[in-house]
């Protein structure tokens, strides 16, 4: 003879438990991935907020000593800032300055401290200019000045 009504109900019950377990497993996996993604993005945002700098020169009086213009970069973030030609790019009026034509006074700057950037004076002609400095994590600052 065939299944009784109880046997059919047991099969449907077992099938529904299996389906419910599979669905809850998928939800747990998706929730874990979303949580990890949000945590990673939060960490990156925190690191970006901790990294910041500002050019603090007088725009009308850029010092030129021994063939180099001196620009002062202040670390206004809350983390140590690595200041090398590999971590910073300089642009004058939209044109990139070759890494051989500038260097930093220090290889790192603590929060609140200032580093000097020495830019070869052959890179900057007399007149009005815009300097853009792009640092770690694509943090940047623009500075308009006159030579």
C-alpha positions as protocol buffer text, in pm:
chain_id: "A"
residue {
  index: 1
  type: UNK
  ca { x: 0 y: 0 z: 0 }
}
residue {
  index: 2
  type: UNK
  ca { x: 102 y: 368 z: -20 }
}
residue {
  index: 3
  type: UNK
  ca { x: 215 y: 612 z: 239 }
}
residue {
  index: 4
  type: UNK
  ca { x: -23 y: 705 z: 504 }
}
residue {
  index: 5
  type: UNK
  ca { x: -111 y: 1064 z: 568 }
}
residue {
  index: 6
  type: UNK
  ca { x: 146 y: 1076 z: 851 }
}
residue {
  index: 7
  type: UNK
  ca { x: 429 y: 953 z: 623 }
}
residue {
  index: 8
  type: UNK
  ca { x: 355 y: 1226 z: 367 }
}
residue {
  index: 9
  type: UNK
  ca { x: 349 y: 1489 z: 639 }
}
residue {
  index: 10
  type: UNK
  ca { x: 686 y: 1367 z: 773 }
}
residue {
  index: 11
  type: UNK
  ca { x: 841 y: 1393 z: 423 }
}
residue {
  index: 12
  type: UNK
  ca { x: 705 y: 1748 z: 378 }
}
residue {
  index: 13
  type: UNK
  ca { x: 827 y: 1843 z: 724 }
}
residue {
  index: 14
  type: UNK
  ca { x: 1179 y: 1712 z: 657 }
}
residue {
  index: 15
  type: UNK
  ca { x: 1188 y: 1886 z: 317 }
}
residue {
  index: 16
  type: UNK
  ca { x: 1078 y: 2217 z: 471 }
}
residue {
  index: 17
  type: UNK
  ca { x: 1346 y: 2189 z: 744 }
}
residue {
  index: 18
  type: UNK
  ca { x: 1613 y: 2126 z: 477 }
}
residue {
  index: 19
  type: UNK
  ca { x: 1496 y: 2423 z: 268 }
}
residue {
  index: 20
  type: UNK
  ca { x: 1480 y: 2649 z: 577 }
}
residue {
  index: 21
  type: UNK
  ca { x: 1835 y: 2544 z: 675 }
}
residue {
  index: 22
  type: UNK
  ca { x: 1965 y: 2618 z: 325 }
}
residue {
  index: 23
  type: UNK
  ca { x: 1799 y: 2961 z: 316 }
}
residue {
  index: 24
  type: UNK
  ca { x: 1928 y: 3054 z: 662 }
}
residue {
  index: 25
  type: UNK
  ca { x: 2280 y: 2941 z: 560 }
}
residue {
  index: 26
  type: UNK
  ca { x: 2267 y: 3170 z: 257 }
}
residue {
  index: 27
  type: UNK
  ca { x: 2145 y: 3461 z: 472 }
}
residue {
  index: 28
  type: UNK
  ca { x: 2425 y: 3403 z: 724 }
}
residue {
  index: 29
  type: UNK
  ca { x: 2686 y: 3400 z: 444 }
}
residue {
  index: 30
  type: UNK
  ca { x: 2552 y: 3718 z: 286 }
}
residue {
  index: 31
  type: UNK
  ca { x: 2530 y: 3894 z: 623 }
}
residue {
  index: 32
  type: UNK
  ca { x: 2889 y: 3796 z: 706 }
}
residue {
  index: 33
  type: UNK
  ca { x: 3015 y: 3928 z: 370 }
}
residue {
  index: 34
  type: UNK
  ca { x: 2829 y: 4259 z: 413 }
}
residue {
  index: 35
  type: UNK
  ca { x: 2961 y: 4297 z: 768 }
}
residue {
  index: 36
  type: UNK
  ca { x: 3321 y: 4231 z: 660 }
}
residue {
  index: 37
  type: UNK
  ca { x: 3288 y: 4473 z: 368 }
}
residue {
  index: 38
  type: UNK
  ca { x: 3151 y: 4751 z: 588 }
}
residue {
  index: 39
  type: UNK
  ca { x: 3425 y: 4690 z: 845 }
}
residue {
  index: 40
  type: UNK
  ca { x: 3697 y: 4713 z: 577 }
}
residue {
  index: 41
  type: UNK
  ca { x: 3547 y: 5033 z: 436 }
}
residue {
  index: 42
  type: UNK
  ca { x: 3527 y: 5181 z: 785 }
}
residue {
  index: 43
  type: UNK
  ca { x: 3895 y: 5100 z: 847 }
}
residue {
  index: 44
  type: UNK
  ca { x: 3996 y: 5262 z: 518 }
}
residue {
  index: 45
  type: UNK
  ca { x: 3787 y: 5570 z: 596 }
}
residue {
  index: 46
  type: UNK
  ca { x: 3942 y: 5597 z: 943 }
}
residue {
  index: 47
  type: UNK
  ca { x: 4292 y: 5574 z: 794 }
}
residue {
  index: 48
  type: UNK
  ca { x: 4201 y: 5842 z: 540 }
}
residue {
  index: 49
  type: UNK
  ca { x: 4067 y: 6071 z: 812 }
}
residue {
  index: 50
  type: UNK
  ca { x: 4383 y: 6020 z: 1018 }
}
residue {
  index: 51
  type: UNK
  ca { x: 4602 y: 6124 z: 720 }
}
residue {
  index: 52
  type: UNK
  ca { x: 4598 y: 6492 z: 626 }
}
residue {
  index: 53
  type: UNK
  ca { x: 4843 y: 6769 z: 542 }
}
residue {
  index: 54
  type: UNK
  ca { x: 4846 y: 7137 z: 446 }
}
residue {
  index: 55
  type: UNK
  ca { x: 5089 y: 7364 z: 260 }
}
residue {
  index: 56
  type: UNK
  ca { x: 5157 y: 7657 z: 494 }
}
residue {
  index: 57
  type: UNK
  ca { x: 5375 y: 7898 z: 290 }
}
residue {
  index: 58
  type: UNK
  ca { x: 5308 y: 8267 z: 242 }
}
residue {
  index: 59
  type: UNK
  ca { x: 5175 y: 8269 z: -119 }
}
residue {
  index: 60
  type: UNK
  ca { x: 5350 y: 8598 z: -198 }
}
residue {
  index: 61
  type: UNK
  ca { x: 5694 y: 8506 z: -58 }
}
residue {
  index: 62
  type: UNK
  ca { x: 5822 y: 8161 z: -156 }
}
residue {
  index: 63
  type: UNK
  ca { x: 6186 y: 8140 z: -40 }
}
residue {
  index: 64
  type: UNK
  ca { x: 6449 y: 8045 z: -299 }
}
residue {
  index: 65
  type: UNK
  ca { x: 6771 y: 7934 z: -136 }
}
residue {
  index: 66
  type: UNK
  ca { x: 7060 y: 7768 z: -323 }
}
residue {
  index: 67
  type: UNK
  ca { x: 6851 y: 7704 z: -636 }
}
residue {
  index: 68
  type: UNK
  ca { x: 6556 y: 7543 z: -458 }
}
residue {
  index: 69
  type: UNK
  ca { x: 6216 y: 7684 z: -371 }
}
residue {
  index: 70
  type: UNK
  ca { x: 6112 y: 7587 z: -20 }
}
residue {
  index: 71
  type: UNK
  ca { x: 5755 y: 7481 z: 47 }
}
residue {
  index: 72
  type: UNK
  ca { x: 5639 y: 7386 z: 394 }
}
residue {
  index: 73
  type: UNK
  ca { x: 5410 y: 7087 z: 445 }
}
residue {
  index: 74
  type: UNK
  ca { x: 5241 y: 7054 z: 784 }
}
residue {
  index: 75
  type: UNK
  ca { x: 5102 y: 6721 z: 904 }
}
residue {
  index: 76
  type: UNK
  ca { x: 4754 y: 6812 z: 1033 }
}
residue {
  index: 77
  type: UNK
  ca { x: 4642 y: 6450 z: 1062 }
}
residue {
  index: 78
  type: UNK
  ca { x: 4674 y: 6224 z: 1363 }
}
residue {
  index: 79
  type: UNK
  ca { x: 4918 y: 5972 z: 1208 }
}
residue {
  index: 80
  type: UNK
  ca { x: 5284 y: 5989 z: 1117 }
}
residue {
  index: 81
  type: UNK
  ca { x: 5318 y: 6095 z: 753 }
}
residue {
  index: 82
  type: UNK
  ca { x: 5582 y: 5929 z: 534 }
}
residue {
  index: 83
  type: UNK
  ca { x: 5733 y: 6203 z: 315 }
}
residue {
  index: 84
  type: UNK
  ca { x: 5925 y: 6060 z: 22 }
}
residue {
  index: 85
  type: UNK
  ca { x: 5916 y: 6101 z: -355 }
}
residue {
  index: 86
  type: UNK
  ca { x: 5740 y: 5763 z: -371 }
}
residue {
  index: 87
  type: UNK
  ca { x: 5452 y: 5868 z: -145 }
}
residue {
  index: 88
  type: UNK
  ca { x: 5401 y: 6223 z: -278 }
}
residue {
  index: 89
  type: UNK
  ca { x: 5354 y: 6364 z: -628 }
}
residue {
  index: 90
  type: UNK
  ca { x: 5385 y: 6735 z: -705 }
}
residue {
  index: 91
  type: UNK
  ca { x: 5206 y: 6916 z: -986 }
}
residue {
  index: 92
  type: UNK
  ca { x: 5272 y: 7276 z: -1094 }
}
residue {
  index: 93
  type: UNK
  ca { x: 4989 y: 7419 z: -1305 }
}
residue {
  index: 94
  type: UNK
  ca { x: 4875 y: 7064 z: -1382 }
}
residue {
  index: 95
  type: UNK
  ca { x: 5218 y: 6939 z: -1497 }
}
residue {
  index: 96
  type: UNK
  ca { x: 5385 y: 6670 z: -1289 }
}
residue {
  index: 97
  type: UNK
  ca { x: 5728 y: 6746 z: -1148 }
}
residue {
  index: 98
  type: UNK
  ca { x: 5984 y: 6470 z: -1199 }
}
residue {
  index: 99
  type: UNK
  ca { x: 6081 y: 6303 z: -871 }
}
residue {
  index: 100
  type: UNK
  ca { x: 6445 y: 6394 z: -937 }
}
residue {
  index: 101
  type: UNK
  ca { x: 6356 y: 6766 z: -915 }
}
residue {
  index: 102
  type: UNK
  ca { x: 6219 y: 6774 z: -559 }
}
residue {
  index: 103
  type: UNK
  ca { x: 6291 y: 6618 z: -224 }
}
residue {
  index: 104
  type: UNK
  ca { x: 6179 y: 6638 z: 138 }
}
residue {
  index: 105
  type: UNK
  ca { x: 6381 y: 6749 z: 440 }
}
residue {
  index: 106
  type: UNK
  ca { x: 6257 y: 6452 z: 647 }
}
residue {
  index: 107
  type: UNK
  ca { x: 6149 y: 6100 z: 554 }
}
residue {
  index: 108
  type: UNK
  ca { x: 5854 y: 6121 z: 795 }
}
residue {
  index: 109
  type: UNK
  ca { x: 5663 y: 6388 z: 984 }
}
residue {
  index: 110
  type: UNK
  ca { x: 5485 y: 6343 z: 1317 }
}
residue {
  index: 111
  type: UNK
  ca { x: 5140 y: 6500 z: 1371 }
}
residue {
  index: 112
  type: UNK
  ca { x: 5172 y: 6877 z: 1409 }
}
residue {
  index: 113
  type: UNK
  ca { x: 5525 y: 6888 z: 1265 }
}
residue {
  index: 114
  type: UNK
  ca { x: 5639 y: 7053 z: 941 }
}
residue {
  index: 115
  type: UNK
  ca { x: 5855 y: 6913 z: 659 }
}
residue {
  index: 116
  type: UNK
  ca { x: 6028 y: 7124 z: 396 }
}
residue {
  index: 117
  type: UNK
  ca { x: 5987 y: 7037 z: 29 }
}
residue {
  index: 118
  type: UNK
  ca { x: 6277 y: 7152 z: -187 }
}
residue {
  index: 119
  type: UNK
  ca { x: 6171 y: 7211 z: -550 }
}
residue {
  index: 120
  type: UNK
  ca { x: 6436 y: 7282 z: -815 }
}
residue {
  index: 121
  type: UNK
  ca { x: 6389 y: 7645 z: -926 }
}
residue {
  index: 122
  type: UNK
  ca { x: 6409 y: 7542 z: -1294 }
}
residue {
  index: 123
  type: UNK
  ca { x: 6063 y: 7384 z: -1249 }
}
residue {
  index: 124
  type: UNK
  ca { x: 5887 y: 7711 z: -1159 }
}
residue {
  index: 125
  type: UNK
  ca { x: 5901 y: 8019 z: -1381 }
}
residue {
  index: 126
  type: UNK
  ca { x: 5810 y: 8369 z: -1256 }
}
residue {
  index: 127
  type: UNK
  ca { x: 5436 y: 8436 z: -1239 }
}
residue {
  index: 128
  type: UNK
  ca { x: 5122 y: 8296 z: -1076 }
}
residue {
  index: 129
  type: UNK
  ca { x: 5108 y: 7920 z: -1022 }
}
residue {
  index: 130
  type: UNK
  ca { x: 4900 y: 7649 z: -862 }
}
residue {
  index: 131
  type: UNK
  ca { x: 5078 y: 7372 z: -676 }
}
residue {
  index: 132
  type: UNK
  ca { x: 4892 y: 7048 z: -611 }
}
residue {
  index: 133
  type: UNK
  ca { x: 5045 y: 6790 z: -382 }
}
residue {
  index: 134
  type: UNK
  ca { x: 4899 y: 6440 z: -384 }
}
residue {
  index: 135
  type: UNK
  ca { x: 5002 y: 6222 z: -93 }
}
residue {
  index: 136
  type: UNK
  ca { x: 4923 y: 5880 z: 49 }
}
residue {
  index: 137
  type: UNK
  ca { x: 4565 y: 5752 z: 10 }
}
residue {
  index: 138
  type: UNK
  ca { x: 4514 y: 6017 z: -263 }
}
residue {
  index: 139
  type: UNK
  ca { x: 4490 y: 6294 z: -2 }
}
residue {
  index: 140
  type: UNK
  ca { x: 4572 y: 6623 z: -173 }
}
residue {
  index: 141
  type: UNK
  ca { x: 4615 y: 6993 z: -112 }
}
residue {
  index: 142
  type: UNK
  ca { x: 4624 y: 7284 z: -356 }
}
residue {
  index: 143
  type: UNK
  ca { x: 4816 y: 7606 z: -308 }
}
residue {
  index: 144
  type: UNK
  ca { x: 4817 y: 7915 z: -529 }
}
residue {
  index: 145
  type: UNK
  ca { x: 5127 y: 8133 z: -515 }
}
residue {
  index: 146
  type: UNK
  ca { x: 5330 y: 8394 z: -702 }
}
residue {
  index: 147
  type: UNK
  ca { x: 5702 y: 8386 z: -783 }
}
